[in-house]
Amino acid sequence: MNHLNTHNSLRGAHMPHSALLSLTRPNRSMFEKQRALLRKAVPAGFPSPADDYVERRLSLDEHLIQHKESTFFMRVAGHSMRELGIYDGDLLIIDRALPATQDCVVVAVIDGEFTVKQLHYTPQGKVLRAAHPDYPDIVITDEQDFSIWGVVQWNVHKV
């Protein structure tokens, strides 16, 4: 069973260049297969009789991908974002067409290295913050080669 989380205020784990090997664009085989969507939501409390009929077919593309041409998938390597529910091995869905806003989770490139962190704008400048106490903030300086590669929209991990 896969668990989907939307994380617009997450922080991230450092990703070396080797993480690029898992960077892919969405394709038909990944999300365009139609899946059944039950009419009633599944209760998370006490069990109740379930509806056994299907309301319509569900395409994950419709729900998870806003801009097909600018959306990519990337695996997380590391534990620096765990406090925000992003774990080692999770699959991130990243949209490069979206603007990076305060507190959003971004994939950034710092001096040629990829990292996923929560973006903060401060009076002193941009700060990338991890979601784990063992990882310090990264204060972006003018001397660094820095860019925001994309904005994390979804996190997929196995439950």
C-alpha positions as CSV (number, residue, x, y, z in Angstrom):
1,M,0.0,0.0,0.0
2,N,1.4,3.4,-0.9
3,H,0.8,6.5,1.2
4,L,0.6,9.9,-0.5
5,N,1.4,13.0,1.4
6,T,1.3,16.6,0.2
7,H,4.1,18.5,1.8
8,N,4.2,22.2,1.1
9,S,6.1,22.9,4.3
10,L,8.7,20.1,4.3
11,R,12.5,20.1,4.7
12,G,15.0,17.7,2.9
13,A,17.8,15.3,2.8
14,H,21.1,16.0,0.9
15,M,21.2,14.3,-2.5
16,P,24.5,13.7,-4.2
17,H,24.8,13.7,-8.0
18,S,24.2,9.9,-7.9
19,A,20.6,10.7,-6.9
20,L,20.1,11.9,-10.5
21,L,20.0,8.3,-11.6
22,S,16.5,8.1,-10.1
23,L,15.3,11.3,-11.7
24,T,12.6,10.6,-14.2
25,R,9.8,12.3,-16.0
26,P,6.3,10.9,-15.5
27,N,5.2,8.6,-18.3
28,R,2.1,6.6,-19.2
29,S,3.2,3.5,-17.4
30,M,3.8,5.4,-14.1
31,F,0.5,7.2,-13.5
32,E,-1.9,7.2,-16.5
33,K,-3.3,3.7,-15.7
34,Q,-6.8,4.2,-14.5
35,R,-7.6,2.9,-11.0
36,A,-10.9,2.4,-9.3
37,L,-12.1,5.2,-6.9
38,L,-14.6,4.2,-4.4
39,R,-17.6,6.5,-3.9
40,K,-17.2,6.7,-0.1
41,A,-14.1,7.6,1.8
42,V,-12.5,4.9,3.9
43,P,-13.1,5.6,7.7
44,A,-9.9,5.8,9.7
45,G,-11.8,5.2,13.0
46,F,-14.1,2.2,13.7
47,P,-14.9,-0.1,10.9
48,S,-18.2,0.5,9.0
49,P,-19.9,-1.4,6.2
50,A,-18.1,-0.6,2.9
51,D,-19.6,0.3,-0.4
52,D,-18.6,-2.4,-2.9
53,Y,-19.2,-0.4,-6.0
54,V,-17.0,1.9,-8.0
55,E,-18.0,5.5,-8.7
56,R,-15.5,6.2,-11.5
57,R,-12.0,5.5,-12.7
58,L,-9.1,7.4,-11.1
59,S,-6.0,8.7,-12.9
60,L,-3.2,9.6,-10.6
61,D,-2.0,12.0,-13.3
62,E,-5.1,14.1,-12.7
63,H,-4.5,14.3,-9.0
64,L,-0.7,14.5,-8.7
65,I,0.6,16.2,-11.8
66,Q,-0.3,19.8,-12.6
67,H,2.4,20.5,-15.3
68,K,3.3,17.3,-17.1
69,E,6.2,18.7,-19.0
70,S,7.9,20.2,-16.0
71,T,7.2,17.4,-13.4
72,F,9.9,15.0,-12.4
73,F,10.3,12.1,-9.9
74,M,13.3,11.8,-7.6
75,R,14.1,9.4,-4.8
76,V,15.2,10.7,-1.4
77,A,18.6,9.7,0.0
78,G,19.0,10.3,3.7
79,H,17.1,11.2,6.8
80,S,17.3,15.0,7.2
81,M,13.6,15.5,6.3
82,R,12.0,12.8,8.5
83,E,10.3,15.2,10.9
84,L,8.2,16.3,7.9
85,G,7.4,12.8,6.8
86,I,9.9,12.5,4.1
87,Y,12.0,9.3,4.6
88,D,15.0,7.7,2.9
89,G,13.8,6.0,-0.3
90,D,10.6,8.0,-0.7
91,L,9.6,9.1,-4.1
92,L,9.2,12.9,-4.5
93,I,7.0,14.5,-7.2
94,I,8.7,17.8,-8.1
95,D,7.2,20.5,-10.3
96,R,9.8,22.9,-11.9
97,A,7.1,25.3,-13.1
98,L,6.0,26.4,-9.7
99,P,7.5,29.4,-7.9
100,A,9.3,28.6,-4.6
101,T,7.5,30.3,-1.8
102,Q,8.1,30.7,1.9
103,D,8.2,27.4,3.8
104,C,7.8,25.2,0.7
105,V,10.0,22.2,0.2
106,V,12.4,22.5,-2.7
107,V,15.0,20.6,-4.5
108,A,17.9,23.0,-4.6
109,V,21.3,22.8,-6.2
110,I,24.2,24.3,-4.1
111,D,27.6,24.3,-5.6
112,G,26.7,21.5,-8.0
113,E,25.1,19.2,-5.3
114,F,21.4,18.4,-5.0
115,T,19.5,18.7,-1.7
116,V,15.9,18.7,-0.6
117,K,15.1,21.2,2.2
118,Q,12.4,23.6,3.4
119,L,13.0,27.1,2.0
120,H,12.9,30.1,4.3
121,Y,13.3,33.8,3.3
122,T,14.8,35.8,6.1
123,P,16.0,39.4,6.3
124,Q,19.5,38.0,5.9
125,G,18.6,36.0,2.8
126,K,17.6,32.5,1.8
127,V,17.9,29.7,4.3
128,L,17.5,25.9,3.6
129,R,16.3,24.1,6.7
130,A,16.3,20.4,7.4
131,A,13.6,18.6,9.3
132,H,15.9,16.8,11.6
133,P,17.8,18.2,14.6
134,D,21.2,16.7,13.6
135,Y,21.3,18.8,10.4
136,P,22.2,22.5,10.5
137,D,20.5,25.2,8.5
138,I,22.2,26.1,5.2
139,V,22.4,29.9,4.8
140,I,22.8,30.8,1.2
141,T,25.6,33.3,0.5
142,D,26.3,35.3,-2.6
143,E,29.5,33.3,-3.1
144,Q,27.6,30.1,-3.6
145,D,26.4,28.7,-6.9
146,F,22.7,28.3,-5.9
147,S,19.5,27.6,-7.7
148,I,16.1,26.2,-6.9
149,W,15.6,23.2,-9.2
150,G,11.9,22.6,-8.4
151,V,9.2,22.6,-5.8
152,V,8.2,19.3,-4.1
153,Q,4.4,18.8,-4.5
154,W,4.0,15.2,-3.3
155,N,5.8,12.6,-1.3
156,V,5.0,8.9,-2.0
157,H,6.1,6.3,0.5
158,K,5.2,2.8,1.5
159,V,3.2,2.3,4.7
